[in-house]
C-alpha cells in the first residue's frame, strides 16, 4: 500500500491532501514506440506490451475517476 493511501486509511491525512501529493504519470511514458520497432520484437514481448498498454489505460481511467473533483 502506498504511503499516502496508508496515511489516509489511518487518518493521518485527508484524501484531498493525498491527492495533492500524488505524482501524476506522464501519458507519453506509456508510448511503446513506432509500430516498425514493435514488429521486430518477439511475439511474446509484443503481446506483453499490448497487455501492459491496456492495463495502463485502465489505471489512468481509474485514477481520473478517483481523483476527479
C-alpha positions as CSV (number, residue, x, y, z in Angstrom):
1,X,0.0,0.0,0.0
2,X,1.3,3.4,-0.9
3,X,2.3,5.8,1.9
4,X,-0.4,8.3,1.1
5,X,-3.1,5.6,1.0
6,X,-1.9,4.3,4.3
7,X,-1.9,7.8,5.8
8,X,-5.5,8.4,4.6
9,X,-6.6,5.0,6.0
10,X,-5.0,5.7,9.4
11,X,-6.5,9.3,9.5
12,X,-3.1,11.0,9.2
13,X,-4.2,13.0,6.2
14,X,-7.3,13.7,4.2
15,X,-8.0,12.3,0.7
16,X,-7.7,15.7,-0.8
17,X,-4.2,16.1,0.9
18,X,-3.1,12.8,-0.5
19,X,-4.4,13.8,-4.0
20,X,-2.3,16.9,-3.9
21,X,0.8,14.9,-3.1
22,X,0.1,12.2,-5.6
23,X,2.6,12.3,-8.5
24,X,0.9,12.3,-11.9
25,X,2.2,9.9,-14.5
26,X,3.1,11.1,-17.9
27,X,0.9,9.8,-20.7
28,X,4.0,9.7,-23.0
29,X,5.7,7.3,-20.7
30,X,3.3,4.6,-21.8
31,X,4.1,5.1,-25.5
32,X,5.6,1.8,-26.8
33,X,7.2,3.4,-29.8
34,X,6.7,3.1,-33.6
35,X,5.0,0.0,-35.0
36,X,8.1,-0.8,-37.1
37,X,10.1,-1.2,-33.9
38,X,7.4,-3.3,-32.2
39,X,7.1,-5.6,-35.1
40,X,10.8,-6.5,-34.8
41,X,10.3,-7.8,-31.2
42,X,9.5,-11.4,-30.3
43,X,5.8,-12.2,-30.4
44,X,5.5,-12.9,-26.7
45,X,7.0,-9.5,-25.9
46,X,4.6,-7.8,-28.4
47,X,1.7,-9.4,-26.5
48,X,3.1,-8.4,-23.2
49,X,3.5,-4.8,-24.4
50,X,-0.1,-4.7,-25.7
51,X,-1.5,-6.1,-22.5
52,X,0.5,-3.5,-20.5
53,X,-0.9,-0.7,-22.6
54,X,-4.4,-1.9,-21.9
55,X,-3.6,-2.1,-18.2
56,X,-2.1,1.4,-18.2
57,X,-5.2,2.8,-19.9
58,X,-7.4,1.2,-17.3
59,X,-5.3,2.6,-14.5
60,X,-5.4,6.1,-16.0
61,X,-9.2,5.9,-16.3
62,X,-9.5,4.6,-12.7
63,X,-7.1,7.3,-11.5
64,X,-9.1,10.0,-13.3
65,X,-12.4,8.8,-11.8
66,X,-11.0,8.5,-8.3
67,X,-9.2,11.9,-8.3
68,X,-11.9,13.9,-10.1
69,X,-13.1,16.9,-8.2
